[in-house]
Amino acid sequence: QVQLADSGGGLVQPGGSLRLSCVASGFPFSIYPMTWYRQAPGKERELVASISSASARRNYADSVKGRFTISRDNTKNTVNLEMNSLKPEDTAVYYCNVRRESKDYWGQGTLVTVSS
C-alpha cells in the first residue's frame, strides 16, 4: 500500500534553515507529482510546494517563494523541501502528499517550529 514517511522537522530560530524529506513506497513514485502541505494551529491545511514527476515544473505558495525549494530523487523515491530564511509564521506540521487514482495519501507529518 501507499506509504509516505515524513521527517526532518524541529525547532529552529527565525532566519534559520531546515530540510524536510519524504520517503515514498507502494506506488510507482517516478510518474506522480508530489506535494508538500502544511497546517498551522487553528488554520486549514495549505499547499506549500509541488513538483512534477520529472521535476520540470515546480510551484510554490506566494508566502514561501524565494525561500523554499522542492526537489525529488526518483532513484531514491524521495521528495525534499529545503526551507531557508524561516519565519515564525512558517510554524506548522508539514505533510507530504500524493494523489493517486483520485485519492489523496498523506505522510504522518513533521512539526516545524520557528521560534527564538
LINKAUR-V302732 format. One record per backbone hydrogen bond with DSSP energy under -0.5 kcal/mol. NH is the residue of the N-H (numbers start at 1). CO is the residue of the C=O. If there is no record, write none. Layout:
nh->NH co->CO
nh->NH co->CO
This chain:
nh->3 co->25
nh->5 co->23
nh->6 co->4
nh->7 co->21
nh->10 co->111
nh->12 co->113
nh->15 co->86
nh->16 co->13
nh->18 co->83
nh->20 co->81
nh->21 co->7
nh->22 co->79
nh->23 co->5
nh->24 co->22
nh->24 co->77
nh->25 co->3
nh->29 co->27
nh->31 co->28
nh->32 co->29
nh->34 co->51
nh->35 co->97
nh->36 co->49
nh->37 co->95
nh->38 co->46
nh->39 co->93
nh->43 co->40
nh->46 co->38
nh->48 co->36
nh->49 co->36
nh->50 co->59
nh->51 co->34
nh->52 co->57
nh->55 co->52
nh->59 co->50
nh->61 co->48
nh->64 co->61
nh->65 co->61
nh->67 co->64
nh->68 co->64
nh->69 co->82
nh->71 co->80
nh->73 co->78
nh->76 co->73
nh->77 co->73
nh->78 co->73
nh->79 co->22
nh->80 co->71
nh->81 co->20
nh->82 co->69
nh->83 co->18
nh->83 co->81
nh->84 co->67
nh->84 co->82
nh->85 co->15
nh->86 co->16
nh->90 co->87
nh->91 co->88
nh->92 co->112
nh->93 co->39
nh->94 co->92
nh->94 co->110
nh->95 co->37
nh->97 co->35
nh->98 co->105
nh->100 co->98
nh->100 co->103
nh->103 co->100
nh->105 co->98
nh->107 co->96
nh->108 co->4
nh->110 co->94
nh->112 co->92
nh->113 co->10
nh->113 co->111
nh->115 co->12
nh->115 co->113
